[in-house]
Amino acid sequence: MPALRIMVIEDEDEQRELLEEYLGRLGHRVDSARSGREAMLHLADLDRPYDVVLVDWHLPGISGRDVADTVRERCPRCKVLVITGKPDAFLSKALAAGDVAGLVRKPFRLAELAKRVAELAAADDDAPTPPEPARRGG
């Protein structure tokens, strides 16, 4: 699997740092954010889009749901993988509608996460490239 550009959005410092280190050791280029607000700053620079965005669904402030919506709007090719211990009705709807690519329930094993990321990368290789959204005049 080629190196992916991954964004990890997790408000729990230990989990975020562990995910960033682990995915980095697998050869991926990883950025991280501790809040939805911080993630929005990273997502504003989509000259280099992310392949996968791992987002905690229950972030304080700007929620994982809001982050997932923003990713989908700004980068249709980015795959959103939700990490949460408490799935809710909104997440179920997002999964059913294809608004997020998948779910990894906390607690999880790092190998399980690596497998899900690899599956998303493989699925992306098989899928046709969707068109980029039209840019508004400027």
N, C-alpha and C positions, 0 to 999 in steps of 0.2 A: 504494500500500500504506500503510495507517495505521501510525503509530508503534507499535512493539512494546516490551514490557518484556522485556529480555534479561539473562540472567546468564551471564557468561563465567568459566569455572573453568579456569585454566591456571597451572601452576607456573613456567613460564619467563616472567620479568618482561617482556622485550621483546615476546614474542608476545602476552601478555595486554594490555599497554598498547596495542599496535598494534590489536588486535581491538576493544578498548574505544573507542579514538579513531575508528576507521573506522566502526563500527556507529553511534556517536554522530553522526558527520557525515551518515549516511544518515537521521537523524531519530529513531533509536530511543533509548529510555531504557535505559541500560546500567549494571549493577552488575558488579563483578568480585570474584573471590576467587583467592588464590594456592595454596589447598590445599583438600582435601576437608573438613577440619575447619572452615575459615573459611566454606566454602560452606554447611555445615550450619547455621551461625548465621544466614546470610541466609535460608535456606529455612525456618527456624523461624517467620519472619514472613510467613505466607501470607495475611494480610488483603489483600495486593496480590500475587496470584500472577503468576509469570512466564509469558510466552507461549512463550518458547524458552529452553532452558538448553543452552549450548555447554559441553561438558565434555571435557577431556583424559582419555582412558581410563586412562592410566598415571600417575596422581598418586601421590606418596609418601604413606604413611600411609593415610588413608581414600581408597580408590581411586575412579576414575570409575565403575566398576561399582556400588560401594556408593552413590555419589551418585545415579546413575540410578535405583536401586531406591528410594531415599528420595523422589526427585522423583515417581516413579510412585505411591507410596503416599500422599503428602501432597497431590499436585496432579495428578490424572488428566488434566486439560486441558493441562498443560505438555508441550511437545514437547522431547525430549532429542535433541540433535544431537551426536554424538561426533566429536571431532577427534583423530586419532592417526596416527602413522607406522607403528605396529606392531599391526595388528589381530590378535586371537587367537581361540581357539575360543569363549571366553565371549562375546565381542562378536558373533561369527557367530550364536550361539544367541539372543542378545538381539535382534539384527536380525530373525532369522527369526520370533521370537515376537512381534514388534511392541513389545518392551519399550523400545526406543529408536527414534526416528523416522528416523534416517539416520546416515550416516557421511561425513565429509570427510577424505580422506587428506592427511597432511602429507608434503611441503610442498604448499601449495595457493595459488591466487591469491585475492586478496580478492574479486574479482568472482564467483568460483565460490562462495565462502561466502555472499555477498549473494544470489546466485541460489537457493541451497538454503534460506536463511532465508525468502525470498519464497515459495518453493514450499510450505514448511511453513505459512506464514500463509494462503496461498490454500487449501490442503487443509483447514485449520481452519475457514475460512469456509464450505466445502461440507459439512462433517461435522455430524451432529446433536450437540448438547451432551450429553456423558455425565453421568450423575448424580454428584454429589459423594459421597465415602464417608461412611457413617454415623458420626457422632461418638459416642464412648463416653460414658456417663453422667458427670455432673460437677456 
